[in-house]
């Protein structure tokens, strides 16, 4: 079973931010991808991490995937709210980060996945590693894209 851990962060209410996802298989890290953005929010970075993980799965993995996020906003958005926003044609209230939500919605039909909430900064080593990558990206302003151990992904 492939598991992907996502995270995003930014400094202050709006500021430099980073996102990351960690692909694991059999408790081993197999792939890490991260990115940077100027003048962003934590929620945008959390959403971007999930979007990039979904694109990764769509483009490479023909299997069911578990994706983990420590963002209640993202997990509830994908699992509950997205369907309602679409049903209401995105009009009921102002949907924040609508562009990212629409991008996620466009990728979802192509990916078999479950998005699961996990407690952040707890005892989940891969979530902590994703968080560390976000902080590193924020500080260096450089994203990463690399395979670990083999070229399977």
URBEL-V955942 format. One record per backbone hydrogen bond with DSSP energy under -1.0 kcal/mol. NH is the residue of the N-H (numbers start at 1). CO is the residue of the C=O. E is the energy in kcal/mol with one decimal. If there is no record, write none. Layout:
nh = {NH:NH}
co = {CO:CO}
e = {E:E}
This chain:
nh = {3:4:5:6:7:9:11:15:17:18:19:20:21:22:23:24:25:28:30:31:32:33:34:35:37:40:45:46:47:48:49:50:51:52:53:54:55:56:57:58:59:60:61:63:65:66:67:68:69:75:76:77:78:79:80:81:82:85:86:87:88:89:90:91:101:102:103:104:105:106:107:108:110:111:114:116:118:128:129:130:131:132:133:134:135:136:137:138:139:140:141:146:148:150}
co = {24:66:22:68:20:18:16:40:37:9:35:7:33:5:31:3:28:25:23:23:146:21:144:19:17:15:41:42:43:44:45:46:47:48:49:50:51:52:53:54:55:56:57:61:112:2:114:4:116:71:72:73:74:75:76:76:77:81:82:83:84:86:85:88:97:98:99:100:101:102:103:104:107:108:65:67:69:124:125:126:127:128:129:130:131:132:133:134:135:136:137:32:30:148}
e = {-2.3:-2.9:-2.3:-2.6:-2.1:-2.6:-2.0:-2.4:-2.9:-2.4:-2.0:-2.5:-2.6:-2.4:-3.1:-3.4:-2.3:-1.7:-3.4:-1.4:-2.5:-2.2:-3.1:-2.0:-2.1:-3.3:-1.8:-2.6:-2.6:-2.4:-2.2:-1.7:-2.9:-2.9:-2.0:-2.6:-2.4:-2.2:-2.3:-2.8:-2.4:-1.3:-1.9:-1.0:-1.7:-2.1:-3.1:-3.4:-2.3:-2.4:-2.9:-1.7:-2.8:-2.7:-2.5:-2.1:-2.9:-2.7:-2.4:-2.2:-2.2:-2.0:-3.6:-1.9:-2.2:-2.6:-1.9:-2.6:-2.5:-1.7:-1.2:-2.2:-2.1:-1.8:-1.8:-3.0:-2.1:-2.2:-2.2:-2.1:-2.3:-2.4:-2.1:-2.1:-2.2:-2.4:-2.7:-2.4:-2.2:-2.6:-2.4:-2.6:-2.9:-1.9}
